[in-house]
């Protein structure tokens, strides 16, 4: 099963929309989870038609920031379990009578709010016992090797995120290709790259797929 997760930083520009359409055609994901859509439901509904998907759940933006969207393809039954401004949590079933759980997660950006992200993750584990996959931009690092550039990631943040994932019984599925998913100040002495995006899964989900 393939999923696409993208912090798109707004869908107001036609080029961004076209990139998403091209990614959907190339990888044909069952689910698409978008963060920072910066738009309302009506635009996301139109995009659903452009993408060729049948399901959509939206968390509206607040003022000029935020916004989440989860799209899904036919042949799946999707039931909303819970949602908030930083996550969408659904139960999924298919014709093979398998059931699992998908959570799109967007970690708090501000450094002082990382503990809130960890508390949120710990609270979500209580929602369902289904095999679980959790994906998104966590705005957090698991290991110091996931950052390149000035100012090392603080150890208490690394340990805090590691402990939260351990507590909820999830495992990082790793990644192929380029190892960093975010950057700033490219081409300068302040250039920083980090791996903020990841997919986490429970043992039961890994065995299911």
C-alpha positions in Angstrom: 0.0 0.0 0.0 1.4 3.4 -1.0 0.7 6.7 0.7 1.8 10.2 -0.2 2.5 12.8 2.5 3.4 16.4 1.6 3.8 19.7 3.5 2.8 21.7 0.4 3.0 25.1 2.0 -0.2 26.3 0.2 -2.1 25.2 -2.8 -2.7 28.7 -4.2 -0.1 28.5 -7.0 -1.0 26.4 -10.1 2.5 25.0 -10.2 2.1 23.5 -6.7 -1.2 21.9 -7.8 0.4 20.5 -10.9 3.3 19.0 -8.9 0.7 17.2 -6.7 -1.2 15.9 -9.7 2.0 14.6 -11.3 3.1 12.9 -8.1 -0.3 11.2 -7.8 0.0 9.9 -11.4 3.5 8.7 -10.9 3.1 6.9 -7.6 -0.7 6.2 -7.6 -1.0 6.4 -3.7 -4.0 5.0 -2.0 -3.9 7.9 0.5 -2.7 11.5 0.1 -2.1 13.5 3.2 -1.5 17.3 2.8 -0.3 19.8 5.4 -0.4 23.5 5.3 -3.0 23.6 2.5 -3.8 27.2 3.4 -7.2 26.9 1.7 -10.8 25.9 2.4 -12.8 22.9 1.5 -14.2 24.1 -1.8 -10.8 24.3 -3.4 -9.8 20.9 -2.0 -13.0 19.4 -3.3 -12.1 20.6 -6.8 -8.7 19.2 -6.4 -10.2 15.8 -5.5 -11.8 15.7 -8.9 -8.6 16.7 -10.6 -6.7 14.0 -8.8 -9.3 11.3 -9.5 -9.9 10.4 -5.8 -13.3 9.7 -4.2 -12.8 10.4 -0.5 -11.7 13.6 1.3 -11.5 14.8 4.9 -10.5 18.4 5.5 -9.3 20.4 8.5 -9.7 24.0 7.5 -6.9 26.5 7.8 -7.0 29.0 10.7 -6.5 32.5 9.5 -3.5 32.4 7.2 -1.9 29.2 8.3 -2.5 25.5 8.7 -5.0 23.3 7.0 -4.9 19.5 6.5 -6.4 17.2 3.9 -6.7 13.4 3.5 -7.7 12.0 0.2 -8.3 8.3 -0.6 -9.1 6.1 -3.6 -12.1 3.9 -4.3 -12.5 0.3 -2.9 -11.7 1.3 0.6 -14.1 2.0 3.5 -12.8 4.9 5.6 -14.2 5.9 9.0 -13.1 9.0 10.8 -11.8 8.2 14.3 -10.6 11.5 15.4 -9.2 14.8 14.1 -7.6 18.1 15.2 -5.8 20.9 13.7 -2.6 18.8 13.7 -3.8 15.4 12.7 -6.4 13.3 10.9 -7.0 9.7 12.2 -9.1 7.2 10.2 -9.9 3.5 10.3 -9.6 1.7 6.9 -11.0 -1.5 5.5 -11.0 -3.2 2.1 -12.6 -6.0 0.2 -10.1 -8.5 1.7 -11.7 -7.8 5.1 -8.4 -6.4 6.4 -8.7 -3.4 8.7 -6.0 -0.9 9.7 -5.5 2.6 10.8 -4.0 5.6 9.1 -3.0 8.8 10.9 -1.8 11.9 9.1 0.3 13.8 11.7 1.7 17.4 11.6 4.1 18.2 14.5 4.2 21.6 16.1 6.8 23.7 14.4 7.8 25.8 17.5 10.7 24.3 19.5 8.9 25.0 22.8 5.9 23.0 21.6 7.7 19.7 20.8 6.5 18.2 24.0 2.9 18.9 22.9 3.5 16.9 19.8 4.8 14.0 21.9 1.8 14.2 24.2 -0.5 14.2 21.2 1.1 11.1 19.7 0.8 9.3 23.1 -2.9 10.3 23.3 -3.6 8.9 19.8 -2.4 5.4 20.6 -5.4 5.1 22.9 -7.9 5.8 20.1 -7.8 2.4 18.5 -6.0 -1.0 18.7 -6.0 -1.5 14.9 -2.7 -2.0 13.0 -1.4 1.5 12.7 0.6 3.6 10.3 1.3 7.3 11.1 2.9 9.6 8.5 3.6 13.2 8.0 5.9 16.1 8.9 6.7 15.6 12.5 9.0 18.6 12.7 11.3 16.5 14.8 14.4 14.4 14.5 15.1 10.9 15.8 18.9 10.9 15.4 21.6 13.6 15.1 22.5 12.2 11.7 19.1 13.4 10.4 20.5 17.0 10.4 23.2 18.6 8.3 24.4 22.1 9.0 25.1 24.4 11.8 23.7 24.1 15.4 23.3 20.5 16.4 19.8 19.2 17.4 19.5 19.2 21.1 19.8 15.9 22.8 16.7 16.3 25.0 14.6 16.7 21.8 16.1 13.6 20.2 15.5 11.6 23.4 12.0 13.0 23.8 10.9 12.0 20.3 12.5 8.6 20.6 10.7 7.9 23.9 7.4 9.0 22.5 7.7 6.6 19.6 8.8 3.8 21.8 5.9 4.5 24.2 3.3 4.1 21.4 4.9 1.1 19.8 5.7 2.5 16.5 8.8 2.0 14.3 10.4 4.2 11.8 10.2 2.6 8.3 13.2 4.4 7.0 13.5 6.0 3.6 15.0 5.6 0.1 16.7 8.3 -1.9 17.9 11.6 -0.6 17.9 11.5 3.2 16.7 15.1 4.0 13.2 16.4 3.4 13.6 20.1 4.5 16.1 22.8 4.0 16.7 26.5 4.5 19.4 29.0 3.4 20.6 26.9 0.5 23.9 28.1 -0.9 24.9 30.1 2.2 27.0 29.3 5.2 23.8 28.9 7.1 22.5 26.1 4.9 20.7 23.5 7.0 19.0 20.2 5.9 16.9 18.0 8.1 14.7 14.9 7.8 11.4 16.1 9.3 9.1 13.8 7.4 8.7 10.1 8.1 6.4 7.1 8.2 6.0 5.2 11.5 4.2 1.9 11.8 3.2 -0.7 14.4 4.4 -4.3 14.2 0.9 -5.4 13.5 0.7 -3.1 10.5 4.1 -4.2 9.2 3.0 -7.9 9.4 -0.3 -7.0 7.7 1.5 -5.6 4.6 
